[in-house]
Amino acid sequence: MKIQCDKALLLIVDVQDAFSKPVLNMDRVVHNCKILAQTAAILNLPTIVTEQYPRGLGHTIAELAESLNNHVIIEKTTFSCLGQPQVKESLTNSGRRQVIIAGVEAHVCVLQTALDLLQEQYEVFVIADAISSRKKKDRKLAQSRMIQSGAVITSTEAVVMELIGGSKHEHFKAIQALIK
């Protein structure tokens, strides 16, 4: 299954202050989420951003929030993003059936969201270098489960290059600059 710019949207899950220290490689996750968000802005991909219980876990990490171009951030208390009606409504209203997922934690909110999306017949692309958990084994097991369930695991650079398809794309130079 190939990702297509006119069918895809970006979902950034719970990249929040409280996770900045306990989650492994959080700097990498934030960096790659920024690349994905900036790519989505350049290519006009719809973007959905969630925060799990922000009163207790804080808000989206400032470095990433600055790259989100005033996107509405949807608060949730369910682990799956699809448990929040506003997320489901945003997905439906977008008309897009391919979902690029990044965020934390891989074995909880990312996994449960991916499973629910697959159950709803979405094509799911999980960005391996833009997800993480507190424990390496939890991330690894979550990735395996998502693969077994039908999600495609890919990388930030692979997905942004797949979205533009080649160096003749009008936004190639701008996208290339993001990943250098």
N, C-alpha and C positions, 0 to 999 in steps of 0.2 A: 504494500500500500504506500503510495507516494503522497506527500503533503502538497497541497496546492494553495497558493496565496488567496484565491477567491473563495476558498472553502474553510479556511483556518481562522482560529482565534486563539489568543493567549490567555491562560489562566495562571495567575501568580497566587500561590496559597501561603498565607500566614508567615511572611518573612518579617518577623516582628522583633522588637527590642529584647524581649525576655529570652529569645532563642539565640541571641548573638554569642553568648559564652558557652552554653552547654552543647550546642549542636556542632558536630564535627565539620570542619572546612566551611564554616559559615561565610567567611570572606569570599571564597570561591563561589558559593551559592549567590551571594549578593551581586558580585561582579557579573556573573553570567545572567542573572535576572535583569540586570541593567541593560546588558547587550540585547536580550530578548525584548525588553520594553522599548528600547530605542529603535530596534528593527521594526517592531509592530507599529510604532508611530510613523516611521518612514514609509512603510507599506500600507498604512491605513487599515491594519488588522484590528478588529475589536479586541479590547483588553478588559479582563475582569480581574480585580484584585480583592482578596479577602483578608480579614483579620479575625483570628480566633479570640473571643472575649478580650477586647483591647483594654478594658478597665483593669484587668489583672495581668495581662501579658504585654501591655504597651502597644504602640502603634507600629506601622511599617517602618523599618529601619530608614533613617533620614536619607542616607546615600542612595537608596533605591527610590524612595518616595519622590526625590527630586527629578527622577527620570520618567515619572509616570504621567506627565503632562496633565495634571488636574483630573485624572481618572477618579471616578467615584469608588471609594473603598467600601466594600460590603462587610458589615460586622456579622459574625455567626457564632453560634454556640454548639452547633453540631459538628462532628468531625468531618463528615462528607460535606463538601460545598453544596451538593445538590439537596441537602437537608434544609438549606436556606432558600425560601421561595424567591427572593430577589435574584439569586444566582440563576435559578432555573428559568426565571422570566427573562433575564439578560441573555442566556444561552438561546432560548427559543426565539426571542426577538432578533437576534443576530442573523438567524437563518444559516449559520455555519454549522457543519457537522464534523469538523476536525478540530480537536482541542489539543493544544500544546500546553503541557502542565509543567510548572516549576514550583519549588517551594519546600516547605517543611511541615511536619516531620514526615519523612518518606513512608514510614510504617504505620502512620496513623491517618492524618488528614489527606495526604497525597494518595496513599493507597486506597482509602475508602472512597475518595472522589473518583479515582480512575475506575474502580470497580462499578460504581454507580453509573458513570458515563458509558462504560461498555455495556452495561445492562440496558441502557437507554439507546443503544445502537449508534453511539458516537464512535468515531475513529479517534483513538487516544495515542498521543505521542508524548512520552515522558522524557524529559531532558536530564539524563544521568548526571551531568556535571553541574546541574542547577537544582538538585534535590539533596537532602541529607537528613540524618537523624543524630541523636546523641550517641548511639552505639553503631559501630560499623556493621555488626551482624544484623541489626534491625533493618538498616538500609539495604543490605544485600538480599535479605529474605523478602523484603517488600518488592524489590526489583524483580526477583524471580517470580513472585506471585503475580505481579502485573503482566509479565511476559506470558506466563501460563494462562492468564485470563484473556489475552489477546491484545495487550498494549504493545506499542512499538517503543523500544528504548533507543534513544539517539543522543547526540551531543548538541551543544549550543551552536558550534560552528557548522556542523552538518545540517541542522535544521534551517539556519539562516541562509545558507548557500542553496539548499533545496527550494526554499521559498522564492528565490530570485532566478534560479535555473541556469544562470550563465553570466558571463562577463558582458554580454550585450544588453542586459537589463538596465533600464534607465537609472536605477538606484544602486548599481553594483559598487561604484566607488565609495558611496556613503556607507554601505553595509560592510565593505571590505575594511574601511577605516575603523569600524567598531571592533573588529576581531583581531586587529594587529597588536 
